[in-house]
Amino acid sequence: MARGALAGSRHARAAPVALAIVDGSVGVVVAPHGRLSTVIVFKISGRIGEMDVIADPARLSQLHLADLQV
């Protein structure tokens, strides 16, 4: 399902997005022109219970990000 949601945003004007592990949780990273602008972290317990949208540069610089291979 996440692949389908991300696939629709890959047209020319959309910001590049990628699935990632963010501080140990699944998330989506938005990095137009290679510059990190937004991270969405999902808290999951059987289903998505909470989403944390992070756009503050100070908070973004403190996140530990890793590629999520799907």
Secondary structure, 3 states (H helix, E strand, C coil): CHHHHHHCCCCCCCCCEEEEEECCEEEEEECHHHCCCEEEEEEECCCEEEEEEECCHHHHCCCCEEECCC
